[in-house]
Amino acid sequence: MTLKQYLSQAVKLDKAIDSAILRLEEWKKFGLKSKSFLTATSGKTGRASGVERTIIKIMQAEEKLNRDIDRYVDLQNEIRDLIHLLDNPEERAVLERHYLSGENWDKVASNCYVSLRTVHNLSNNALRKLEPLYIKSMKQPDVG
């Protein structure tokens, strides 16, 4: 995985989480609209009703979402730690806005009050500095 791919993971995961949250909200609304309520399972079959199965699936989706959110928080912290290895605060700001906040380069330039060309220069310089640190961190075994 390249450094840019690694840094881009947080924004992609954030969008996937947003999508999952919307999907869960829709499923829950649909469940509330249903006139059916939980029914007792048949003593003969021991199977859950359709509504119960749906609720179980929603609960499983919520558990997966919670795991994704935990991973997102961990990934944001890892990326922030890597970016903070940079000495130049302008380079840090540009990378944080793009890779952690998900701003496009035009918005980064606007929010940092610099030209788009300057943003690209700062970004390229920062990535060049971070590349060896990233490669070194990827080669070290994960202890913990």
For each residue, the residues with C-beta under 8 A, 3 or more apart:
1: 5 6 138
2: 5 6
3: 6 7 127 130 131 134
4: 7 8 127
5: 1 2 8 9
6: 1 2 3 9 79 134
7: 3 4 10 79 82 95 99
8: 4 5 11 12 99
9: 5 6 12 13 75 79
10: 7 13 14 72 75 76 79 99 100
11: 8 14 15 99 100 102
12: 8 9 15 16
13: 9 10 16 17 68 71 72 75
14: 10 11 17 18 72 102
15: 11 12 18 19 102
16: 12 13 19 20 68
17: 13 14 20 21 65 68 69 72
18: 14 15 21 22
19: 15 16 22 23
20: 16 17 23 24 61 64 65 68
21: 17 18 24 25 65
22: 18 19 25 26
23: 19 20 26 27 61
24: 20 21 27 28 58 61 62 65
25: 21 22 28 29
26: 22 23 29 30
27: 23 24 30 31 54 58 61
28: 24 25 31 32 58
29: 25 26 32 33
30: 26 27 33 34
31: 27 28 34 51 54 55 58
32: 28 29
33: 29 30
34: 30 31 51
35:
36: 39 50 51
37: 51
38: 49 51 52 55
39: 36 49 51 52
40:
41: 45 46 47 48 49 52
42: 45 46 47
43: 46
44:
45: 41 42
46: 41 42 43
47: 41 42
48: 41 52 53 56
49: 38 39 41 52 53
50: 36 53 54
51: 31 34 36 37 38 39 54 55
52: 38 39 41 48 49 55 56
53: 48 49 50 56 57
54: 27 31 50 51 57 58
55: 31 38 51 52 58 59
56: 48 52 53 59 60
57: 53 54 60 61
58: 24 27 28 31 54 55 61 62
59: 55 56 62 63
60: 56 57 63 64
61: 20 23 24 27 57 58 64 65
62: 24 58 59 65 66
63: 59 60 66 67
64: 20 60 61 67 68
65: 17 20 21 24 61 62 68 69
66: 62 63 69 70
67: 63 64 70 71
68: 13 16 17 20 64 65 71 72
69: 17 65 66 72 73
70: 66 67 73 74
71: 13 67 68 74 75
72: 10 13 14 17 68 69 75 76
73: 69 70 76 77
74: 70 71 77 78
75: 9 10 13 71 72 78 79
76: 10 72 73 79 80 100
77: 73 74 80 81
78: 74 75 81 82
79: 6 7 9 10 75 76 82 83 99 100
80: 76 77 83 84 96 100
81: 77 78 84 85
82: 7 78 79 85 130 133 134 137
83: 79 80 86 92 95 96 99 100 126 130
84: 80 81 92
85: 81 82 130 133
86: 83 91 92 95 126 129 130
87:
88: 91 92 122 125 126
89: 92 93
90: 93 94 112 114 122
91: 86 88 94 95 122 123 125 126 129
92: 83 84 86 88 89 95 96 126
93: 89 90 96 97 112
94: 90 91 97 98 108 112 119 122 123 126
95: 7 83 86 91 92 98 99 100 123 126 127 130
96: 80 83 92 93 99 100 101
97: 93 94 100 101 103 107 108 111 112
98: 94 95 101 102 103 104 105 108 123
99: 7 8 10 11 79 83 95 96 102
100: 10 11 76 79 80 83 95 96 97
101: 96 97 98
102: 11 14 15 98 99
103: 97 98 107 108 111
104: 98 107 108
105: 98 108 109 116 119 120 123
106: 109 110 116
107: 97 103 104 110 111
108: 94 97 98 103 104 105 111 112 119
109: 105 106 112 114 115 116 118 119
110: 106 107 113
111: 97 103 107 108
112: 90 93 94 97 108 109 119
113: 110
114: 90 109 118 119 122
115: 109 118 119
116: 105 106 109 119 120
117: 120 121
118: 109 114 115 121 122
119: 94 105 108 109 112 114 115 116 122 123
120: 105 116 117 123 124
121: 117 118 124 125
122: 88 90 91 94 114 118 119 125 126
123: 91 94 95 98 105 119 120 126 127
124: 120 121 127 128
125: 88 91 121 122 128 129
126: 83 86 88 91 92 94 95 122 123 129 130
127: 3 4 95 123 124 130 131
128: 124 125 131
129: 86 91 125 126 132 133
130: 3 82 83 85 86 95 126 127 133 134
131: 3 127 128 134 135
132: 129 135 136
133: 82 85 129 130 136 137
134: 3 6 82 130 131 137 138
135: 131 132 138 139
136: 132 133 139 140
137: 82 133 134 140
138: 1 134 135
139: 135 136
140: 136 137
141:
142:
143:
144:
